[in-house]
Amino acid sequence: MLNTIVLCTATAAALVQPRLFPKQLEATAVDARAGRSPAVEIRVVNTNAAPRNASLALNTTRHFPLDPVIPPYIAAAATSFSYAMYCPEPLPDMPMRWVVTRDDGPSSGHPIDPASLATGTWHRITFPLEPPGTVKHPLNELILGIKAPAEARFSFYLADAALTCGDGQVYSMLSTNPPTFMTGYDPSKREAVFPPLPQRDTLAFGTSPRRFLKQLVRAGELPLALEDIRARFPDIDFVFSSVWLPRYLETADVIASLPEGFFYQQQKARLNGQYMAALDAWPRTAIGAKIDAFSQANSTVASHPLVRAALKDEMDYAATLGINNFVNADYNWPWHRGIGYGTWTVQVFRENLAGKDEGLELLPGPGGRPAEVIHFHDYYEQNHGVRWTPADVGIASWSEFTPVSAAAAADGAEADRRNYSLTTALAQYEWLRQAQRFGRWAKAHGGAHEYILNPEDVGGGSDYVYLLRLADAGIPYIEYFGSPTIMRSAYMRLPMYHRAARLSGKELGACTEIGQGGHGQNYWDPAVGYLAAYELGALGIGHYHIDWMESGWAAWTDPANAYHYDRYAGMMSQGHGWWQARHEKASRPAARVFTVSLRSSVHYIQAGVWTMAVEDSFEDALAAAHVDVEMTDTLELPEILPGADVLFYAPPVSRQIDAERLQAWLDAGGKTLITHSYIPLSLDRGAVPLRPGVKGTGFRGEEFNYKDYLDRLGHLGDAFALHPAFAALHRGAEDYWYLRAADQELDPSKPPWDRSADSANSWEWVRFGTGLARVHPLVSELPLENGSRLVYIHQRLEELPPRILRKIVAALIERYDLPRLARRDDATGPAIAHTFRAGDACVAVLWNERRLEELGWYGGYGPHLMPGRGPDIYDLDVRPYPIAAPGATCGAWVPVEQTGTTYRVYAVLADRESVVEASPDGRLRLQVPDLLGEQFYYAPDTPQFRTRMEGLRKRRREHLAPLWRTIGHGLR
């Protein structure tokens, strides 16, 4: 039972204090006063020359887990309130009364006569609650209000405050037990009936219990909402995804009445930190600084048993309301410097290291991979290729393990860096353990638990791949916000996570925001949101969540309400884009070229789904050249190698098993492996390669990505190679590895682009030396007898000037005939171009690259996203990412299958249809004038395709054109 958990040593007063919410007075819980324990000392000091109102509330209306709320089943059944007062001296003659408030119900007042309270004794007072609490109008607050006389100074005590219910239950308002939602629940009187879970693709809008019940159900607007949604999005399941805990016991009746295809879901995010503070149970940094995770960020640190109990209590209570469809919003570790190292976190870390936890239950996978239960050291070894003993980190046993800070690891010995590497991995492992608990708690009620996730991050604990493998975990939703340039990296990176999902029989979701924090004015024009959402749907996102409804449906859908209608247009437009892709089964064709790096979950590097900023990787240059390439992780090599022809291999470190797999792949013949500088010999030794002087992780600008403190030249001394051919590498000056050929050393220590022998426009230095014909190549090619080849760039990519790297990539494209999604149209500005298959048609989404650079390539929060811009300062002219781009033009040539054929092209946003001849070399020219982006459908001009485009234009006219007008702005 929750109430029997041994938490830590704390006085009764400390546990009562969080239940007190004083205004204009001081209220302090004391262990005892005149035989009553605990008691509350109330001190009133009014230095004003006029009377002043003051109050003390005995609960809060926030209703997060661990808030000392009146338990819902007590609040709905309370019939009377009693308390005791003690006055050490006579109280002034003043107005004084208890005020009882109810959710959406009448409040009532109960006066106190100060003159009737004799000093030096306790007075017990009881009054009935009229009306008593009910299901529709449960008690909300009990507030002691006074009007202190001018220049008054006095004190009194309160104790034994309690509610009595009709069945005789008594609930102490000053309880020292942890707050619970299940107190007063009688399972014999209430049996939950759960609706079925969604079975199809799902579209979800964020809401709240109050808004759903009051603004939709009670206002009679729910039928209007259901009709609107079903007309727009047939053949999907729609979810009202409600954040925070429902306070209304009537929720069960409403949920049961939802028609087929409509669902209600409970989201969770913040926990209340006041009770945690009373127990000194905060997570802390390595130097002991408190991390106020529960009130400052949407995060979950569940190493403390009280937190786990509170989260389970919340779900169990929701299940009594007929809710078994759950999601945790922003499920991550705190966004603070470093990992939490509080007492309870360190304790569970030690249990994990000792193998005393329940482990992670993983699903079976391809190739006969069995279901298995792994523990922490299995998890660490699978990612790093090493397994350590306590002696390896300088301790005698795991019971002595204490995390070190990043600064201590950077300035310390190898054991300290191993310690910090373990610590970051332990945070990921604990994050997975709590995700597993969420799933099991939901399954206990026949339900499912999903997760809205910030992108994978070494400090955020989000390991998507292992989350997808967890047996009891539901759908992960990856959050996207910021510039639409996030689609550039999503197009390259999302396929990896979809493969991981499919291998475990799961699916992947996405969550987008239309304003910072999900509220406020749209920072994407609705048409911009349509394009991004279409890409996500075509990339395989089967579940799409959009934040947040801010009004009732009638006000939301009325164009006269400019601010609210703009939000409605933004959410619906994204829904249409996603639905369109799913409805026509659009997909990204599988690539045969891959770039291999690491994910920043267990590895201490900067990476993420919506960022291309991975140090020393090829990704950014390949994307800029429109190469059809997918990003993957070394963990996924067994899945992608059979279908890969070319690998750009650039993980900072590799495991020995990676070398063995790559050698077997090259041995198959006809394969091309491209790498650079220190990469071939960088064996993963597990230790975080921090540089001296590092003071801890921090954010990079506004991107919310952690800085990469990877030692750029580390691990070069290991006797390790990706292929025997790399045995010809010789370590030279400045810690670079050079190819040796007979008696010649191919020494690129002097950058070839600086040599006087090469003119500025010469391509001599890009030629591929074989190790025999050229002494100073920048790129060496080592052909193997079976037709495979190794391509080695002699410089770190981070040290190459951008123009040089572009030339190298251009040479690689030409030499190895790398597939391209598009080619630049020199007559227009550059475009970001992504192509998809959709039945008998191709679909291309083009973004104006130059215009996006002008608007800002921000991949996360910041002032550019207009935080807090609500209806009072609504102004479409300052939207960060408008669709209109007067005078701007971009374009690209996209490949087509039939040369010399007449193609019909339909530009959806501009509503422009044209007939274009494919070029003799099989390309089609697409241009985007005056817009930030555009969507093109193109196929040979046949009657069937013309009919299909007529249907698409009809849908645009009926459903999208009103949304894209955006109250007179944008498209017409």
Buried (B, 14 or more C-beta within 10 A) or exposed (E): EBEEEEBEEEBBBBBBBBBBBBEBBBBBBBEEBBEBBBBBBBEBBBEEEEBBEBBBBBBBEBBBBBBBBBBBBBBBBBBBBBBBBBBEEEBBEBBBBBBBBBBEBEEBEBEBEBEEBEEEEBEEBEBEBEEBBBBBBBBBBBBBBBBBBEEBEBBBBBBBBBBBBEEEBEBBBBBBBBBBBBBBBEEEEEEBEBBEBBEEBBBBBBBBBBBBBBBBBBBEBBEBBBEBBBEBBEEBBBBBBBBBBBBBBBBBEBBEEBEEBBBBBBBBBBBBBBBBBBBBBBBBBBEEEBBBBBBEBBBBBBBBBBBBBBBBBBBBBBBBBBBBBBBBBBBBBBBBBBBBBBBBBBBBBBBBBBEEBEBBBBBBBEEEBEEBEBBBBBBBBBBBBBEBEBEBBBBEEBEEBEBBBBBBBBBBEBBBBBBBBBBBBBBBBBBBBBBBBBBBBBBBBEBBBBBBBBBBBBBBBBBBBBBBBBBBBBBBBBBBBBBBBBBBBBBBBBBBBBBBBBBBEBBBBBBBBBBBBBBBBBBBBBBBBBBBBBBBBBBBBBBBBBBBBBBBBBBBBEBEBBBBBBBBBBBBBBBBBBBBBBBBEBBBEEBBBBBBBBBBBBBBBBBBBBBBBBBBBBBBBBBBBBBBBBBBBBBBBEBBBEEBBBBBBBBBBBBEEBBEBBBEBBEEEEBBBBBBBBBBBBBBBBBBBBEEEBEBBEBBEBBBBBBBBBBBBBBBEBEBBBBEBBEBBEEBEEEBBBBBBEEEEBBBEEBBBEEEEBEEEEEBBBBBBEBEEBEBBBBBBBBBEEEBBBBBBBBBBEBBEEEBBBBBBBBBBEBBEBBBBBBBBEEBBBBBBBBBBBEEBBBBBBBBBBBBEEBBBBBBBBEBBBBEBEBEEBEBEEBBBBBBBEEBBBBBBBBBEEEEBEBBBBBBBBBEBEEBEBBEEBBBBBBBBBBBBBBBBBBBBEEEBEEBBEEBBEBBEEBBBBBBBBBEBBBE
